[in-house]
Amino acid sequence: MNSKCPNCNYNFFPENGFYWGAMFVSYGLASLEGLLVILACSWYGNELFDYVNLLIIISFMIILFPLNFRLSRIIWLYIFGNKIKE
C-alpha cells in the first residue's frame, strides 16, 4: 500500500494503528462470504453441516483473504479517513 496518494498527496497512514479497526470490517466480510458459501452449498444439495462444506468454506476464505485484506482497509479509510486532519 502506498504511503501517500500520487495525485493529491493524501497520507494513507494518518496515525499509528489506524487500520486496526479494519480487522472488524474484515471479520464482517469473511462472515458474510462464509454465509453465502454455506447457502450456496445447501442450495446445491449438500447437507448444512458437513465436512465437505467446511473444506469448501475454508478454501474460499484462503482464496479471498487478499481481497478481504485490501477491501477492509479501503472501507475503513472511506469511513474514518476523512475525519482526520493532516
C-alpha positions as CSV (number, residue, x, y, z in Angstrom):
1,M,0.0,0.0,0.0
2,N,1.3,3.4,-0.9
3,S,2.1,5.7,2.0
4,K,0.7,8.8,0.1
5,C,-1.6,9.3,-2.9
6,P,0.5,10.1,-6.0
7,N,-2.2,12.6,-7.2
8,C,-3.3,14.6,-4.2
9,N,-0.5,13.7,-1.7
10,Y,-3.1,12.4,0.9
11,N,-1.4,10.5,3.7
12,F,-2.9,6.9,3.8
13,F,-1.2,6.3,7.3
14,P,-2.5,9.2,9.4
15,E,-1.5,7.7,12.7
16,N,-0.1,4.5,14.2
17,G,-2.6,1.7,14.5
18,F,-5.1,3.5,12.2
19,Y,-6.0,0.2,10.4
20,W,-6.6,-1.9,13.5
21,G,-10.3,-1.3,13.2
22,A,-10.2,-2.8,9.7
23,M,-9.9,-6.2,11.3
24,F,-13.5,-5.9,12.3
25,V,-14.5,-5.0,8.8
26,S,-12.5,-7.9,7.5
27,Y,-14.3,-10.2,10.0
28,G,-17.6,-9.0,8.8
29,L,-16.7,-9.5,5.2
30,A,-15.4,-13.0,5.8
31,S,-18.6,-13.9,7.8
32,L,-20.8,-12.7,5.0
33,E,-18.8,-14.6,2.4
34,G,-18.9,-17.8,4.6
35,L,-22.7,-17.4,4.9
36,L,-23.1,-17.0,1.2
37,V,-20.9,-20.1,0.5
38,I,-22.8,-22.2,3.0
39,L,-26.1,-21.1,1.5
40,A,-24.8,-21.9,-2.0
41,C,-23.7,-25.3,-0.7
42,S,-27.1,-26.1,0.9
43,W,-28.8,-24.8,-2.3
44,Y,-26.6,-27.1,-4.4
45,G,-27.8,-30.1,-2.4
46,N,-25.2,-30.7,0.3
47,E,-26.2,-31.1,3.9
48,L,-26.0,-28.0,6.0
49,F,-23.3,-29.3,8.4
50,D,-20.9,-31.5,6.6
51,Y,-17.1,-31.7,6.4
52,V,-17.1,-31.1,2.7
53,N,-18.9,-27.8,3.3
54,L,-16.3,-26.9,5.9
55,L,-13.4,-27.6,3.5
56,I,-15.2,-25.5,0.8
57,I,-15.6,-22.6,3.2
58,I,-12.0,-22.7,4.4
59,S,-10.7,-22.8,0.8
60,F,-12.9,-19.8,-0.1
61,M,-11.6,-17.9,2.9
62,I,-8.0,-18.7,1.9
63,I,-8.6,-17.7,-1.7
64,L,-10.4,-14.5,-0.8
65,F,-8.0,-13.4,2.0
66,P,-6.0,-10.9,-0.2
67,L,-9.2,-9.3,-1.4
68,N,-10.6,-9.0,2.1
69,F,-7.4,-7.5,3.4
70,R,-7.4,-4.7,0.8
71,L,-11.1,-4.2,0.8
72,S,-11.4,-3.9,4.6
73,R,-8.7,-1.2,4.6
74,I,-10.4,0.7,1.8
75,I,-13.8,0.5,3.6
76,W,-12.1,1.7,6.9
77,L,-10.4,4.5,5.1
78,Y,-13.6,5.6,3.5
79,I,-15.5,5.6,6.8
80,F,-12.9,7.2,9.0
81,G,-10.2,8.6,6.7
82,N,-11.9,11.9,6.0
83,K,-12.3,12.7,9.7
84,I,-8.5,13.0,10.3
85,K,-6.9,16.3,9.5
86,E,-3.3,16.4,8.4
